[in-house]
Amino acid sequence: MSSALTDLFPHPIVQAPMAGGVSVPVLAAAVSEAGGLGFLAAGYKTADGLYQEIKQLRSLTSRPFGVNLFLPQPEHAESGAVEVYAHQLAGEASWYDTELGDPDSGRDDGYDAKLAVLLDNPVPVVSFHFGVPRRDVLDALRRAGTVTLVTATTAEEALAVERAGADAVIVQGVEAGGHQGTHRDVRENDGTGVGLLALLAQVRETVGIPLVAAGGLMRGGQIAAVLAAGASAAQLGTAFLVTPESGAPAVHKQALTNPLFVRTELTRAFSGRPARGLVNRFLREHGPYAPAAYPEVHHLTAPLRRAAAKAGDAQGMALWAGQGHRLARELPAGHLVEVLADELAAARTALSSWGGAR
């Protein structure tokens, strides 16, 4: 198995790129400095904004780090449903005293411009979400010295990643918080996600490239489990969301362990694409009616989500969280990496001792 990825960081711990202002440079730097792999999320930023964040991150650490890109999205079949959904959200706009966003604000997230930044100013690792980049893109990044990863949620998607020439695949189980990285977003697939351990086994028998496991991981013992199942590293998002370095609003951080929010659910309510978050009022009221229309719904609800966050109203926010959210620990990011590494070592020792005692 290629060590091009794992040679970059001592601990097999990757901080998931969380878009929307969570994965800020200070968080990525703290993780990388502690021996994990920190990540910036380019999603919803301008190309210049990404460039400035990379500069800031490089001023904070000389350790390797990664940048995540969203793939441009194809046209969808539910465009007329967006207007209907906008009418349904009129009451929310009135309640938060704001206007709904323009659903036609762009479909490609400035992908080409951001890719140009990463080719002109190469970074150690680039990952992709919502699809598979073209082979020439992956080849260009490899020539620039960049290791490439692509998210997959099925064994078939993982095979497409391997065939495109990526260096590794991020195997995302249905437990993961935030957006599922499905390559083809169709309603027929809603509710068909596979749990991480089962998915790892399927992908391990399908592809030969290294695997990075993602989905609901919060403890070092879980990291040991996915490594034993064939992964080269583990990617954790929710675990790092509550750290002081995270850019998440305080109300979001507090909600993860607030007994008021007892479960998570995959929903299209906030973005039009399946994403896992804490079940709150907005998700309950609008989730059943949200169309499959990303990024139109994302643009439409963005002002509502900002207004709710400004008001400190957790019931109107997209509280992205994985299924392990109740295990969140409010530790500095670097310390969390060290704790996870210690837990991983202890789990491996326990497993070795158990095997020797048989």
Salt bridges, closest charged atoms under 4 A:
GLU53 OE1 - LYS45 NZ 3.56
GLU75 OE2 - ARG107 NE 3.75
GLU78 OE2 - ARG187 NE 3.00
GLU92 OE2 - ARG281 NH1 2.67
GLU92 OE2 - HIS286 NE2 2.75
ASP109 OD2 - LYS114 NZ 2.97
ASP136 OD1 - ARG134 NE 2.81
ASP139 OD1 - ARG142 NH1 3.16
GLU157 OE1 - HIS183 NE2 3.93
ASP167 OD1 - ARG142 NH2 3.41
ASP185 OD1 - ARG268 NH2 2.97
ASP190 OD2 - ARG187 NH1 3.84
ASP190 OD1 - ARG268 NH2 2.80
GLU265 OE1 - ARG263 NH1 2.87
GLU285 OE1 - ARG281 NH1 3.05
GLU296 OE1 - HIS76 NE2 2.98
GLU296 OE2 - ARG107 NH1 2.10
GLU343 OE2 - ARG329 NH1 2.63
